[in-house]
Amino acid sequence: MLKVLIGYGGHAREIMAQMNMTLTCYVDDEFVDENTLPISKLNFEKCEVMVVIGDSLIRKKIVDKLPLHTKYFTFIHPTAQIMDENIEIGEGSFIGANSIITTNVKIGKHSLLNRGCHIGHDSIIGDYLSMMPGSIISGNVNIGDRLYMGNNSSIREKTKVCDDVIIGMNGCVVKNINESGVYVGVPVKKIR
């Protein structure tokens, strides 16, 4: 079955570079250019899709617009270390180069671990996770849907993070986050 991407920004091109492949990229019809094709022309019966938008919320909106019978593929880079058979990775996910997932971890669908991301033992993570390069989730962490972690951000062990949270670059989560919003700093504080 043919593999295609939905999206063609910098993130999509990075994913193709890590996959060492050039795939056909589809975008919303109004954004079509010489490098892309319109989603309206995509034959979902003959392909598997990965939505390659870095922003968790936008990625979810695109998936929600696709037909219910859409088939998704997951890619795990050959240098990624999946250290245990007891790892669950949801459909449509991307595990990038030099990422590490240790043991007894569940990652929801349409998740993205960019280069060099780490997830520790016994963590449960919802759908549409976005981990930018160098971000780390320690062990026994429970995360809701649509978490975005900026470059080199981290979450302390035994911490809970609710849905719809953005952690800024280099941010460090040291206690539970129970309210959606944008958090920055060391330790992180909500700014909006």
N, C-alpha and C positions, 0 to 999 in steps of 0.2 A: 504494500500500500504506500502511496506517495506521501512523503512528509512535507508539510508546508508550515510557514510561520505567519502569524497575524501580528503586524507591526513592522516598522522599518526605521526606527530611530537608532540612536547610538547603542542602546541596549540590544536591539535585534542584531546589529552588526557584530557586537561583542559575542553574543551567543553563537552566531555562525562561525566566528573565528575560533571559539573554544571547541565547537563541534568539528572544525576543520572541513566544513562543507559550505557550499552556497545553495541555499534553498530559495524557492519561490516565496516572495513575501506579498501578503495581501493587506490592504488597509481599507478603512471606510472610503466609500466611493469619492467623497469630496476631497480626499487627500492623495489621490492617485497621481503618480508622476512616472517618469521614464523607467524607474527602478521597481515599480510595484504594479500589482493588479487589484481590481476592485473586489471586495468581499462578495458583492452581489453576483459575481461570475464564478465563485468558488463552488466546485462540485463536492459537497461534503460526503457523498457516497464513495468517493474514490480516494480519499486522503485522510491522514491523521494530522492533527493541528496542535501547535503549541502557541499560546498567546504570549508574546515577548515584549510586554510593556513593563517598565520598571516600577511604575506607580501601582500599588496594590488596589486602590479604589478604581482606577481606570481599567486595570486588568479584569476586575470583577464585572464592571459594566459591559465590557466587550464580551466576556464569556456569557453573561446573561442574555445578550442579544443573539447569540448563535443558536442554530437549531438544536433541539433536545437530543437528537440522535448523533450529534457531533462526536467523533472519536478523537481522543487526545493521546499524544505520546509524551513520555518522560525521557529525559536524557541525563545520564550520570557520566561525568567526565572520567576518563580512564585513570587520572591521577587522584581522584576523590577517594577517600578511605571510608568505606562502609564497614565498620568493625564488628558487626554482629548480624546474624541472620534475623534477629528480632527487631528489625527496622521496618517501618511502614512509611512509604512515600506515596502521596496521593497523585492521581493522574494529572498530566499536563505540567509536571514540575521539571525544574532544571537544577541540577546539582553541579556547580562549577568546579574548575580546576583547583586542586589542592584543598578542597573542603574536607572536613572530617565530621562524621556522624558516629558517635561511639556505640552505645548499647541501649536497647529497650526505648527507642524513640519513635514517636508517631508524628509525621508531618502531613498536614492537610493538602488538598488538591491545589493545583495552579500556584505552587510555591516556587520561589526563586532564591537559590543560594549562589551568589556571585563568587568571585575568586577568593579562596582562602577563608571561608566561613567555617565556624565550628559550632556543633550542637552537642551538649553533654548528655549523660545518661538520664534515663527515666523522664525525659521531657515530652510533653504533649503540646502540639502546636496546631492551631486552626488553619483554615484555608487562606490562601492569598498572602502568605508570608513573603516579604521582600527583605533579604539580607544583602546589603551592599558589601564591597570588598573589606575583608578583615573583621567583620562583625562576629560576635561570640555570644552564644546562649549557653549558660552553665547548666549543671545537672539539676534535675527535679524542678524544672520550670514549667509553668502552665500558662500558655498563651492563647488568647482568643483569635478571632479572624482579623485579617487585614492589618497586620503589624508591618510597619516599614522601619527598618533599622539602617541609619546612615553609616558611612564608612567608619570602621574601627569602633563602633558602639558596642556596648556589652550589657548583659543582664546577669545579675548575681544569682547564685544557686538558691533554690527553694522560694522563688519569687513568682507572683502571678501578675499577668498583664491582660487587661480587658481588650475588647474589640476596638478597632479604629484608633490605633495609637501610632504616632510617628516619633521615633527617637532620633534626635539630631546627631550629626557627625561627632564622634568621640564621646558621646553621651554615655553615662554609666547609671544603670538602673539598680538601686540598692534596696528598694522596698517595693511592695505591691503598688501597681497602678490600677486604680478602680474607676477612673474617669477618662473617657476618650479625649484625645487632644494631642498637641505637639509638646514634646518634652526635650529640653536641652540641658547641657552642663554636667558637672561632676560634683555631687550626684545630680541626676536630672531633676528639673523643676518645670512645671507646666507653664508655658508662655501663652497658649491660646487654646 
